[in-house]
Amino acid sequence: ESITSPSLAAMLKDILADLPQAKWHQWEPARGNSAFYASQAVFGSQVVTHYRFDKADRVLSLDSDFMMDSAASVRYARDWAQKRKVSTSSAEMSRLYVAETTPTTTGSNADNRIALRPSQFEGFVGELANQLGVVGGQTSPDTPENALAFVDAVAMDLKANRGRSIVIAGEWQSPQVHALAHRMNAVLGNVGETVFYSDPVEANPVDHLASITDLALDMAKGEVEALVILGGVNPVYSAPRDLNFKGAMKKVPFIVHHGLYYDETAEFAQWHIPEAQFLESWSDARAHDGTASIIQPLIAALYGGKTAQEVLAPFTKEPGASSYEIVKKYWTSGVKGGDVEKTWRKA
């Protein structure tokens, strides 16, 4: 799957440098790729968008349930609530507009909400983008009258709150909607005020559908000699059916599956390595805002499970290294002398 572990990502990059014919593929079936495509189109590379709801006087949600679905939903809900408090020092509260295709927690908190059919959504967003002066918004004759009236009111309010507003698109909306949201935030002067961009938290951001497709095609052509599947990814069950992933796997002479379960993909592997559950693993990870944390186990591995780092260790110059040693070495690399243990303890 996607990797946010700095130590695991470093191992993979070293292995790919030593084995130039190897490829690193990723697959998550329930992942939306719209934000990926949109950022590629608008910025030329993938970026992660962060929002400061505690600085926004006007918020427009375009089918985004940011109070529930986002990786930062707890932070966002708290920040949004902060702007709703009326006190002697702050006599006004923010306003939330929501346009959505299905009822959500965010929509239930809206000051003004409009329900739209999925087929009407891009036309609605295109109308709004045109009102705000964004080039490229595709309108539609199917946009209902009440939606056009909603657009007029929202556009006027957003223009009156330049630099103090947010336009946020839902994860499952189309790349076009995401791209227009980026451009509307730019036109409104929100970038750098309430909207911020950063490098991806993922170690190797890719289009997951394209990645799994490339792998299936390479296997079907007999070009894959060894396949190592990490972290319980189950493409035999979850990959698109037209890829015939199971049939392609039969053409790979050596397959190792690493996961918590002996699932549909493990059934077609020569080796299945039990995965150490996260409560019994040493590792590290990055949060949605890029903050890195070290993961410490609560218990020793009950059934001899292995972490992803330990599965990859045989491909490195230290084949017997434990995940503890790998993580410690990563976080203390560059430290010399007796400061290694002190640095590690502090980390």
Residue frames relative to the residue before (quaternion, step in Angstrom):
aa qw qx qy qz dx dy dz
E 1.0000 0.0000 0.0000 0.0000 0.00 0.00 0.00
S 0.7185 -0.3503 0.3136 0.5126 3.57 -1.25 -0.34
I 0.2191 -0.7807 0.5757 0.1055 3.56 -1.03 0.79
T 0.0614 -0.7839 0.6173 0.0262 3.56 -0.87 1.01
S 0.4759 0.6661 -0.4369 0.3728 3.59 1.29 0.13
P 0.3967 -0.7372 0.4884 0.2463 3.64 -0.54 1.07
S 0.6812 0.4898 -0.3063 0.4497 3.60 0.92 -0.84
L 0.6580 0.4949 -0.3130 0.4733 3.60 0.98 -0.79
A 0.6363 0.5246 -0.3272 0.4613 3.58 1.00 -0.78
A 0.6416 0.5205 -0.3223 0.4621 3.57 1.01 -0.81
M 0.6287 0.5291 -0.3322 0.4630 3.59 1.03 -0.79
L 0.6709 0.5092 -0.3017 0.4468 3.57 0.87 -0.95
K 0.6584 0.5048 -0.3157 0.4605 3.58 0.96 -0.83
D 0.6398 0.5107 -0.3272 0.4720 3.60 1.04 -0.73
I 0.6475 0.5179 -0.3163 0.4608 3.58 0.99 -0.84
L 0.6639 0.4979 -0.3057 0.4667 3.59 0.94 -0.86
A 0.6218 0.5246 -0.3447 0.4683 3.60 1.11 -0.58
D 0.6920 0.4614 -0.2712 0.4845 3.59 1.06 -0.78
L 0.7654 0.2414 -0.1262 0.5831 3.58 1.17 -0.65
P 0.1587 -0.8587 0.4787 0.0917 3.60 0.35 1.21
Q 0.6547 0.5051 -0.3274 0.4573 3.62 1.18 -0.36
A 0.5445 0.6208 -0.3982 0.3995 3.59 1.28 -0.14
K 0.1875 -0.7657 0.6058 0.1074 3.55 -1.25 0.52
W 0.2849 -0.7359 0.5962 0.1477 3.54 -1.20 0.74
H 0.0392 -0.8099 0.5845 -0.0286 3.56 -0.46 1.26
Q 0.1377 -0.7819 0.6033 0.0750 3.56 -1.22 0.54
W 0.0263 0.8064 -0.5893 0.0429 3.55 -1.11 0.74
E 0.1033 0.7329 -0.6664 0.0893 3.52 -0.91 1.10
P 0.3620 -0.7913 0.4457 0.2102 3.61 -0.36 1.18
A 0.7486 0.3870 -0.2182 0.4922 3.62 1.01 -0.72
R 0.4532 0.6865 -0.4394 0.3609 3.55 1.13 0.62
G 0.3337 -0.7290 0.5606 0.2072 3.57 -0.97 0.85
N 0.2520 -0.7912 0.5425 0.1268 3.58 -0.89 0.93
S 0.4138 0.7495 -0.4527 0.2491 3.59 1.27 -0.10
A 0.6579 0.5064 -0.3164 0.4589 3.59 0.91 -0.89
F 0.6110 0.5553 -0.3383 0.4516 3.58 1.09 -0.76
Y 0.6936 0.4736 -0.2792 0.4654 3.58 0.78 -1.06
A 0.6619 0.5268 -0.3098 0.4342 3.58 0.95 -0.91
S 0.6869 0.4713 -0.3005 0.4645 3.60 0.86 -0.89
Q 0.5997 0.5419 -0.3602 0.4658 3.57 1.11 -0.61
A 0.6835 0.4914 -0.2844 0.4587 3.57 0.97 -0.89
V 0.7395 0.4293 -0.2282 0.4656 3.59 0.91 -0.93
F 0.8178 0.2588 -0.1024 0.5038 3.59 0.84 -1.00
G 0.4856 -0.6734 0.4341 0.3497 3.61 1.20 -0.34
S 0.7702 0.1090 -0.0949 0.6212 3.58 1.32 -0.04
Q 0.5872 -0.5884 0.4083 0.3771 3.55 -1.21 0.32
V 0.0286 -0.7724 0.6345 -0.0004 3.53 -1.05 0.88
V 0.3398 -0.6887 0.5931 0.2418 3.54 -1.31 0.31
T 0.2753 -0.7738 0.5530 0.1400 3.57 -0.88 0.96
H 0.0986 -0.7781 0.6197 0.0287 3.56 -0.95 0.97
Y 0.2029 -0.7990 0.5609 0.0765 3.56 -1.00 0.86
R 0.2214 -0.7467 0.6132 0.1321 3.56 -1.15 0.74
F 0.1542 -0.8265 0.5384 0.0571 3.54 0.11 1.32
D 0.6084 0.5613 -0.3591 0.4311 3.58 1.18 -0.41
K 0.6969 0.4149 -0.2718 0.5180 3.58 1.31 -0.08
A 0.6181 0.5818 -0.3261 0.4161 3.59 1.29 -0.12
D 0.2758 -0.7602 0.5698 0.1460 3.56 -0.84 1.03
R 0.7729 0.1544 -0.1014 0.6071 3.58 1.23 -0.47
V 0.0549 -0.7911 0.6092 -0.0030 3.57 -0.91 0.96
L 0.0805 -0.7689 0.6331 0.0389 3.56 -0.97 0.93
S 0.1396 -0.7858 0.6005 0.0502 3.57 -0.63 1.16
L 0.1576 -0.7775 0.6056 0.0621 3.56 -0.75 1.10
D 0.7921 -0.2797 0.1207 0.5290 3.54 0.21 1.34
S 0.5006 0.6339 -0.4344 0.3987 3.58 1.13 0.67
D 0.1838 -0.7626 0.6118 0.1014 3.57 -0.74 1.07
F 0.0196 -0.8721 0.4889 -0.0001 3.55 0.70 1.13
M 0.6163 0.5475 -0.3594 0.4372 3.61 1.19 -0.27
M 0.7743 0.3314 -0.1649 0.5133 3.59 1.25 -0.31
D 0.7998 0.3956 -0.1749 0.4163 3.57 0.74 -1.09
S 0.6151 0.5889 -0.3559 0.3849 3.59 1.07 -0.61
A 0.5862 -0.5514 0.4564 0.3795 3.55 -1.25 0.45
A 0.7365 0.3639 -0.2047 0.5322 3.57 1.20 -0.55
S 0.2554 0.8338 -0.4711 0.1325 3.59 1.25 0.32
V 0.6355 0.5215 -0.3452 0.4527 3.62 0.98 -0.74
R 0.6572 0.4959 -0.2973 0.4835 3.58 0.95 -0.90
Y 0.6770 0.5015 -0.3020 0.4460 3.58 0.87 -0.95
A 0.6545 0.5092 -0.3187 0.4592 3.60 0.93 -0.86
R 0.6510 0.5129 -0.3100 0.4658 3.58 1.00 -0.81
D 0.6725 0.4920 -0.2983 0.4656 3.58 0.92 -0.92
W 0.6389 0.5181 -0.3233 0.4678 3.58 0.99 -0.82
A 0.6561 0.5136 -0.3114 0.4568 3.58 0.95 -0.87
Q 0.5974 0.5825 -0.3554 0.4214 3.57 1.10 -0.71
K 0.6985 0.4593 -0.2630 0.4816 3.57 1.05 -0.79
R 0.6218 0.5412 -0.3481 0.4465 3.61 1.24 -0.06
K 0.5550 0.6188 -0.3925 0.3938 3.56 1.25 -0.15
V 0.1867 -0.7684 0.6050 0.0929 3.55 -0.87 1.01
S 0.0877 0.7890 -0.5997 0.1005 3.57 -0.78 1.06
T 0.7115 -0.4375 0.3144 0.4511 3.56 -1.26 0.01
S 0.6945 0.4537 -0.2720 0.4877 3.58 1.12 -0.65
S 0.7707 0.1775 -0.1034 0.6032 3.59 1.23 -0.43
A 0.1445 -0.8564 0.4939 0.0413 3.53 0.03 1.33
E 0.7306 0.3645 -0.2231 0.5325 3.60 1.24 -0.27
M 0.2201 -0.7541 0.5990 0.1552 3.53 -1.22 0.52
S 0.6245 -0.5592 0.3941 0.3769 3.55 -1.26 0.42
R 0.3083 -0.7308 0.5770 0.1948 3.53 -1.32 0.25
L 0.1892 -0.7949 0.5728 0.0646 3.56 -0.94 0.97
Y 0.1047 -0.7582 0.6426 0.0343 3.55 -0.84 1.11
V 0.0360 -0.7999 0.5991 0.0009 3.58 -0.95 0.86
A 0.0411 -0.7348 0.6767 0.0214 3.52 -1.02 0.97
E 0.1461 0.8215 -0.5299 0.1515 3.58 -0.54 1.10
T 0.4535 -0.7029 0.4971 0.2306 3.51 -1.30 0.47
T 0.7743 0.1370 -0.1048 0.6089 3.57 1.30 -0.11
P 0.5764 -0.6034 0.4013 0.3777 3.64 -0.99 0.62
T 0.0158 -0.7994 0.5998 -0.0291 3.58 -0.96 0.90
T 0.6629 -0.4714 0.3955 0.4266 3.54 -1.35 0.16
T 0.6475 0.5154 -0.3175 0.4628 3.58 0.95 -0.86
G 0.6601 0.5186 -0.3039 0.4505 3.57 0.94 -0.90
S 0.6470 0.5316 -0.3210 0.4423 3.58 1.05 -0.73
N 0.6895 0.4490 -0.2695 0.5004 3.59 1.27 -0.36
A 0.4582 0.7235 -0.4262 0.2916 3.58 1.28 -0.05
D 0.4569 -0.6302 0.5498 0.3029 3.53 -1.24 0.56
N 0.7758 0.0327 0.0058 0.6301 3.54 1.11 -0.81
R 0.0025 0.8146 -0.5764 0.0648 3.57 -0.66 1.13
I 0.0560 -0.7737 0.6296 0.0426 3.54 -1.11 0.72
A 0.2797 -0.7521 0.5775 0.1502 3.55 -0.99 0.90
L 0.0463 -0.8040 0.5925 -0.0179 3.56 -0.90 0.97
R 0.4964 -0.5993 0.5221 0.3491 3.52 -1.25 0.41
P 0.6084 -0.5580 0.4021 0.3961 3.61 -1.09 0.57
S 0.6507 0.5301 -0.3211 0.4387 3.60 1.02 -0.74
Q 0.6887 0.4772 -0.2744 0.4719 3.61 1.19 -0.45
F 0.5360 0.7103 -0.3796 0.2532 3.56 1.20 -0.52
E 0.6753 0.4933 -0.3157 0.4483 3.61 0.80 -0.90
G 0.6368 0.5271 -0.3246 0.4596 3.58 1.04 -0.75
F 0.6266 0.5370 -0.3168 0.4676 3.54 1.07 -0.83
V 0.6823 0.4741 -0.2869 0.4769 3.61 0.86 -0.97
G 0.6198 0.5470 -0.3349 0.4522 3.58 1.08 -0.73
E 0.6282 0.5280 -0.3234 0.4711 3.59 1.02 -0.81
L 0.6697 0.4977 -0.2964 0.4647 3.58 0.91 -0.92
A 0.6470 0.5236 -0.3199 0.4526 3.58 0.94 -0.91
N 0.6500 0.5141 -0.3189 0.4599 3.60 0.96 -0.82
Q 0.6385 0.5313 -0.3239 0.4530 3.57 1.02 -0.82
L 0.7124 0.4434 -0.2502 0.4831 3.59 1.10 -0.72
G 0.5721 -0.6326 0.3599 0.3781 3.58 1.29 0.00
V 0.4389 0.6765 -0.4693 0.3597 3.57 1.20 0.48
V 0.3517 -0.7336 0.5442 0.2049 3.58 -0.87 0.97
G 0.7602 0.4135 -0.2782 0.4168 3.60 -0.99 0.78
G 0.4925 0.6573 -0.4410 0.3618 3.58 1.21 0.06
Q 0.2601 -0.7821 0.5511 0.1304 3.58 -0.67 1.13
T 0.2234 -0.7840 0.5671 0.1175 3.58 -0.59 1.13
S 0.2144 -0.7705 0.5883 0.1193 3.56 -1.30 0.21
P 0.4711 -0.6745 0.4869 0.2934 3.60 -0.99 0.80
D 0.6111 0.5737 -0.3447 0.4226 3.60 1.25 -0.30
T 0.4658 0.6742 -0.4613 0.3401 3.61 1.22 -0.08
P 0.4007 -0.7500 0.4667 0.2432 3.64 -0.54 1.09
E 0.6717 -0.5283 0.3534 0.3806 3.55 -1.26 0.51
N 0.6649 0.5026 -0.3246 0.4471 3.59 0.90 -0.86
A 0.6222 0.5322 -0.3394 0.4631 3.60 1.15 -0.60
L 0.6346 0.5205 -0.3289 0.4672 3.60 1.03 -0.72
A 0.6389 0.5076 -0.3225 0.4797 3.57 1.03 -0.74
F 0.6112 0.5420 -0.3288 0.4739 3.58 1.09 -0.78
V 0.6426 0.5331 -0.3116 0.4536 3.58 0.97 -0.92
D 0.6504 0.5287 -0.3211 0.4409 3.58 0.90 -0.93
A 0.6932 0.4818 -0.2782 0.4582 3.58 0.87 -0.97
V 0.6785 0.4937 -0.2945 0.4574 3.59 0.90 -0.93
A 0.6454 0.5273 -0.3251 0.4469 3.58 0.92 -0.90
M 0.6518 0.5139 -0.3146 0.4604 3.58 0.95 -0.86
D 0.6826 0.4901 -0.2874 0.4596 3.59 0.94 -0.88
L 0.6501 0.5104 -0.3190 0.4638 3.59 0.99 -0.79
K 0.6403 0.5221 -0.3262 0.4594 3.59 1.00 -0.79
A 0.6706 0.4977 -0.2935 0.4652 3.57 1.07 -0.73
N 0.7508 0.3240 -0.1853 0.5450 3.59 1.28 -0.25
R 0.0922 0.8269 -0.5432 0.1126 3.56 0.91 0.96
G 0.8095 0.2255 -0.1953 0.5058 3.54 -0.93 0.94
R 0.7370 0.3288 -0.2052 0.5537 3.56 1.31 -0.11
S 0.6228 0.5141 -0.3417 0.4807 3.56 1.15 0.66
I 0.2054 -0.7521 0.6119 0.1329 3.56 -1.35 0.22
V 0.0900 -0.7293 0.6744 0.0714 3.54 -1.12 0.80
I 0.0051 0.8233 -0.5640 0.0643 3.59 -0.51 1.17
A 0.2430 -0.7833 0.5623 0.1061 3.56 -0.84 1.06
G 0.5159 -0.6642 0.4591 0.2863 3.56 -1.07 0.78
E 0.6498 -0.5654 0.3548 0.3636 3.54 -1.12 0.74
W 0.7626 0.3986 -0.2108 0.4638 3.57 0.95 -0.86
Q 0.4707 0.6444 -0.4700 0.3771 3.57 1.21 0.20
S 0.6607 -0.5549 0.3483 0.3664 3.57 -1.27 0.45
P 0.6483 -0.5045 0.3830 0.4224 3.61 -1.21 0.32
Q 0.6020 0.5684 -0.3584 0.4313 3.59 1.08 -0.68
V 0.6599 0.4979 -0.3042 0.4734 3.59 0.95 -0.88
H 0.6488 0.5116 -0.3170 0.4657 3.59 0.97 -0.85
A 0.6575 0.5105 -0.3133 0.4571 3.59 0.94 -0.88
L 0.6596 0.4967 -0.3102 0.4713 3.59 0.96 -0.82
A 0.6092 0.5448 -0.3514 0.4568 3.61 1.06 -0.68
H 0.6302 0.5202 -0.3289 0.4733 3.60 0.99 -0.84
R 0.7049 0.4715 -0.2723 0.4545 3.58 0.86 -0.99
M 0.6258 0.5214 -0.3470 0.4649 3.61 1.05 -0.65
N 0.6388 0.5136 -0.3308 0.4677 3.59 0.98 -0.76
A 0.6428 0.5172 -0.3202 0.4656 3.57 1.05 -0.75
V 0.6697 0.5005 -0.2984 0.4603 3.60 0.90 -0.93
L 0.7016 0.4671 -0.2601 0.4711 3.57 1.06 -0.78
G 0.4794 -0.6947 0.4232 0.3293 3.59 1.26 -0.05
N 0.3947 0.7501 -0.4533 0.2759 3.57 1.19 0.48
V 0.5759 0.6046 -0.3816 0.3966 3.58 1.16 -0.58
G 0.7872 0.2395 -0.2190 0.5244 3.55 -0.73 1.11
E 0.6983 0.4041 -0.2590 0.5310 3.57 1.31 -0.14
T 0.8112 0.0274 0.0190 0.5837 3.57 0.71 -1.10
V 0.7336 0.3146 -0.1835 0.5737 3.58 1.31 -0.31
F 0.0179 -0.8064 0.5894 -0.0447 3.56 -0.81 1.06
Y 0.2315 -0.7688 0.5831 0.1239 3.55 -1.16 0.65
S 0.0157 -0.7884 0.6149 -0.0039 3.56 -1.14 0.70
D 0.6441 -0.4791 0.4067 0.4362 3.53 -1.32 0.13
P 0.6100 -0.5691 0.3934 0.3863 3.62 -1.13 0.53
V 0.5043 -0.6284 0.5059 0.3080 3.54 -1.19 0.64
E 0.6048 0.5671 -0.3480 0.4376 3.58 1.11 -0.68
A 0.5386 -0.6500 0.4386 0.3083 3.52 -1.09 0.75
N 0.8067 0.0576 0.0124 0.5880 3.58 1.02 -0.78
P 0.0913 -0.8448 0.5245 0.0539 3.62 0.38 1.17
V 0.0815 0.7882 -0.6009 0.1045 3.55 -0.78 1.09
D 0.5433 -0.5318 0.5171 0.3933 3.51 -1.39 0.08
H 0.3602 -0.7865 0.4570 0.2069 3.59 -0.29 1.25
L 0.6387 0.5224 -0.3416 0.4499 3.59 0.98 -0.74
A 0.6537 0.4951 -0.3129 0.4791 3.59 0.97 -0.82
S 0.6421 0.5432 -0.3245 0.4328 3.59 1.01 -0.80
I 0.7016 0.4503 -0.2775 0.4774 3.60 0.83 -0.98
T 0.6066 0.5490 -0.3484 0.4574 3.58 1.14 -0.61
D 0.6443 0.5175 -0.3156 0.4663 3.60 0.94 -0.89
L 0.6554 0.5132 -0.3151 0.4558 3.57 0.95 -0.87
A 0.6645 0.5080 -0.3071 0.4540 3.58 0.88 -0.93
L 0.6615 0.5019 -0.3087 0.4640 3.59 0.96 -0.83
D 0.6457 0.5126 -0.3226 0.4650 3.61 0.98 -0.82
M 0.6553 0.4998 -0.3162 0.4699 3.59 0.98 -0.81
A 0.6554 0.5258 -0.3146 0.4416 3.58 0.92 -0.90
K 0.6923 0.4545 -0.2689 0.4917 3.59 1.13 -0.66
G 0.5031 -0.6818 0.4070 0.3412 3.60 1.27 0.03
E 0.4671 0.7067 -0.4202 0.3254 3.57 1.20 0.43
V 0.6408 0.4996 -0.3247 0.4841 3.61 1.29 -0.06
E 0.2194 -0.7996 0.5494 0.1032 3.60 -0.63 1.13
A 0.7971 0.0364 0.0004 0.6027 3.58 1.09 -0.67
L 0.0954 -0.7904 0.6048 0.0190 3.55 -0.99 0.91
V 0.0826 -0.7768 0.6241 0.0163 3.57 -0.78 1.10
I 0.1141 -0.8044 0.5828 0.0160 3.57 -0.59 1.21
L 0.1560 -0.8402 0.5185 0.0296 3.57 -0.46 1.27
G 0.8669 0.2487 -0.1298 0.4120 3.52 -1.26 0.52
G 0.6530 -0.5751 0.3184 0.3761 3.57 1.07 0.60
V 0.2957 0.7400 -0.5452 0.2602 3.60 1.12 0.52
N 0.1306 -0.8266 0.5474 0.0085 3.58 -0.82 1.06
P 0.0143 -0.8637 0.5038 0.0026 3.62 0.58 1.12
V 0.5444 0.5971 -0.4226 0.4105 3.63 1.10 -0.42
Y 0.7100 0.4264 -0.2381 0.5073 3.56 1.12 -0.74
S 0.8310 0.3207 -0.1097 0.4412 3.56 0.82 -1.03
A 0.5446 0.6129 -0.4226 0.3862 3.64 1.14 -0.27
P 0.6403 -0.5175 0.3812 0.4206 3.64 -1.13 0.48
R 0.5534 -0.6673 0.3934 0.3061 3.53 -0.85 1.00
D 0.6643 0.5272 -0.3274 0.4166 3.60 0.97 -0.75
L 0.5658 0.5813 -0.4016 0.4251 3.62 1.22 -0.10
N 0.2009 -0.8048 0.5268 0.1856 3.60 1.24 -0.47
F 0.0141 0.8584 -0.5117 0.0328 3.56 0.87 1.03
K 0.6301 0.5420 -0.3386 0.4411 3.59 1.00 -0.79
G 0.6681 0.4960 -0.2993 0.4669 3.58 0.93 -0.88
A 0.6517 0.5129 -0.3165 0.4605 3.58 1.03 -0.79
M 0.6168 0.5653 -0.3439 0.4263 3.60 1.06 -0.74
K 0.6193 0.5766 -0.3421 0.4086 3.57 1.06 -0.69
K 0.6641 0.4918 -0.3037 0.4742 3.58 1.25 -0.29
V 0.5903 0.5412 -0.3714 0.4698 3.58 1.31 0.09
P 0.3877 -0.7748 0.4468 0.2232 3.64 -0.53 1.11
F 0.8127 0.1452 -0.0636 0.5608 3.63 1.06 -0.59
I 0.0610 0.8056 -0.5808 0.0996 3.58 -0.57 1.21
V 0.1056 -0.7628 0.6366 0.0415 3.55 -0.97 0.96
H 0.0988 -0.7870 0.6074 0.0435 3.58 -0.83 0.99
H 0.1048 -0.7874 0.6073 0.0120 3.56 -0.85 1.06
G 0.3640 0.7370 -0.5030 0.2671 3.59 -0.61 1.08
L 0.6392 -0.5346 0.3980 0.3837 3.54 -1.34 0.22
Y 0.7957 0.2655 -0.1075 0.5336 3.58 1.12 -0.67
Y 0.3989 -0.6466 0.5855 0.2828 3.51 -1.25 0.56
D 0.0390 0.8615 -0.4990 0.0851 3.55 0.28 1.32
E 0.7986 -0.3106 0.2098 0.4708 3.57 -1.30 -0.28
T 0.6707 0.4794 -0.2999 0.4800 3.60 1.04 -0.74
A 0.6295 0.5442 -0.3332 0.4434 3.60 0.98 -0.82
E 0.5883 0.6067 -0.3565 0.3983 3.57 1.11 -0.69
F 0.7502 0.3700 -0.2065 0.5076 3.60 1.11 -0.65
A 0.5502 0.5848 -0.4049 0.4375 3.59 1.26 0.33
Q 0.5139 -0.6324 0.4800 0.3249 3.57 -1.16 0.61
W 0.7911 0.1542 -0.0675 0.5880 3.57 1.12 -0.69
H 0.0850 -0.7581 0.6435 0.0621 3.54 -1.10 0.80
I 0.1374 -0.7942 0.5902 0.0459 3.58 -0.69 1.14
P 0.3903 -0.7291 0.5024 0.2523 3.62 -0.62 1.05
E 0.3616 -0.7487 0.5215 0.1915 3.56 -0.90 0.97
A 0.4366 -0.6515 0.5488 0.2893 3.56 -1.10 0.71
Q 0.4365 -0.7003 0.5002 0.2622 3.57 -0.81 1.01
F 0.6431 -0.5899 0.3096 0.3775 3.60 -1.03 0.72
L 0.6390 0.5237 -0.3384 0.4504 3.61 1.14 -0.45
E 0.7312 0.3436 -0.2291 0.5430 3.60 1.28 -0.12
S 0.5978 0.5826 -0.3341 0.4377 3.58 1.23 0.54
W 0.3013 -0.6617 0.6477 0.2276 3.49 -1.33 0.54
S 0.2521 0.7485 -0.5866 0.1793 3.58 -0.88 0.93
D 0.2481 -0.7281 0.5973 0.2272 3.55 -1.26 -0.46
A 0.0604 -0.8041 0.5914 -0.0002 3.57 -1.22 0.38
R 0.3393 -0.7050 0.5780 0.2317 3.52 -1.31 0.35
A 0.4021 -0.6971 0.5419 0.2423 3.56 -1.04 0.81
H 0.7516 -0.4170 0.2657 0.4367 3.58 -1.31 0.13
D 0.7253 0.4178 -0.2452 0.4893 3.60 1.10 -0.60
G 0.6413 -0.5567 0.3094 0.4279 3.58 1.29 0.21
T 0.4789 0.6748 -0.4396 0.3494 3.59 1.25 -0.18
A 0.2612 -0.7796 0.5528 0.1354 3.58 -0.82 1.00
S 0.0430 -0.7863 0.6163 0.0065 3.55 -1.07 0.80
I 0.3874 -0.6876 0.5611 0.2496 3.55 -1.19 0.60
I 0.2845 -0.7556 0.5722 0.1440 3.56 -0.92 0.97
Q 0.1003 -0.7999 0.5911 0.0251 3.56 -0.74 1.08
P 0.4583 -0.6965 0.4740 0.2831 3.61 -0.98 0.77
L 0.4098 -0.6877 0.5425 0.2547 3.54 -1.20 0.59
I 0.7907 0.1112 -0.0378 0.6008 3.56 1.17 -0.64
A 0.5508 -0.5549 0.4863 0.3902 3.57 -1.29 0.20
A 0.6271 -0.5492 0.3906 0.3906 3.57 -1.17 0.56
L 0.3953 -0.7612 0.4696 0.2094 3.60 -0.63 1.14
Y 0.8244 0.2033 -0.0678 0.5239 3.58 0.93 -0.89
G 0.6340 -0.5747 0.3365 0.3932 3.57 1.08 0.68
G 0.2743 0.7875 -0.5094 0.2125 3.58 1.12 0.57
K 0.2986 -0.7539 0.5647 0.1534 3.54 -1.23 0.56
T 0.4132 -0.6769 0.5468 0.2684 3.56 -1.13 0.67
A 0.6691 -0.4779 0.3672 0.4349 3.59 -1.28 0.22
Q 0.6151 0.5497 -0.3501 0.4437 3.60 1.04 -0.73
E 0.6885 0.4811 -0.2857 0.4615 3.60 0.96 -0.87
V 0.6113 0.5320 -0.3551 0.4662 3.59 1.14 -0.54
L 0.7130 0.4469 -0.2530 0.4774 3.58 1.03 -0.78
A 0.4848 0.7064 -0.4214 0.2972 3.60 1.18 -0.45
P 0.6515 0.5283 -0.3483 0.4185 3.69 0.87 -0.75
F 0.6413 0.5119 -0.3279 0.4682 3.60 1.23 -0.35
T 0.6637 0.4939 -0.2929 0.4794 3.58 1.31 -0.11
K 0.6753 -0.4886 0.3656 0.4141 3.57 -1.32 -0.08
E 0.7176 0.3256 -0.2330 0.5699 3.59 1.30 -0.06
P 0.1067 -0.8752 0.4681 0.0587 3.59 0.51 1.19
G 0.7382 0.4198 -0.2424 0.4692 3.60 1.11 -0.52
A 0.3900 0.7542 -0.4648 0.2509 3.59 1.25 0.12
S 0.3817 -0.6999 0.5561 0.2347 3.57 -1.08 0.78
S 0.6465 -0.5149 0.3729 0.4218 3.56 -1.22 0.31
Y 0.5919 0.5604 -0.3659 0.4491 3.60 1.08 -0.63
E 0.6842 0.4823 -0.2848 0.4670 3.58 0.87 -0.96
I 0.6503 0.5255 -0.3159 0.4484 3.58 1.02 -0.82
V 0.6818 0.4773 -0.2883 0.4735 3.57 0.88 -0.94
K 0.6519 0.5183 -0.3146 0.4555 3.58 0.95 -0.88
K 0.6573 0.5115 -0.3149 0.4552 3.58 0.92 -0.88
Y 0.6403 0.5318 -0.3356 0.4411 3.58 0.97 -0.83
W 0.7550 0.4194 -0.2205 0.4532 3.58 0.82 -1.02
T 0.7265 0.3667 -0.2545 0.5225 3.60 1.23 -0.15
S 0.3785 0.7225 -0.4981 0.2942 3.60 1.23 0.17
G 0.7488 0.3428 -0.2743 0.4966 3.55 -0.90 0.92
V 0.6216 0.5073 -0.3445 0.4874 3.58 1.27 -0.27
K 0.1643 -0.8134 0.5548 0.0605 3.56 -0.84 0.94
G 0.8101 0.3089 -0.2155 0.4493 3.52 -1.32 0.41
G 0.8103 -0.3055 0.2192 0.4494 3.53 -1.22 -0.59
D 0.5342 0.6506 -0.3999 0.3626 3.57 1.28 -0.02
V 0.4566 0.7069 -0.4475 0.3027 3.62 1.24 -0.22
E 0.7070 0.4538 -0.2727 0.4689 3.58 0.75 -1.01
K 0.6304 0.5308 -0.3282 0.4618 3.58 1.03 -0.77
T 0.6534 0.5112 -0.3028 0.4691 3.58 0.97 -0.91
W 0.6621 0.5094 -0.3023 0.4591 3.57 0.94 -0.92
R 0.6530 0.5100 -0.3181 0.4608 3.59 0.90 -0.87
K 0.6502 0.5096 -0.3145 0.4676 3.58 0.98 -0.81
A 0.6535 0.5055 -0.3109 0.4699 3.57 0.97 -0.85
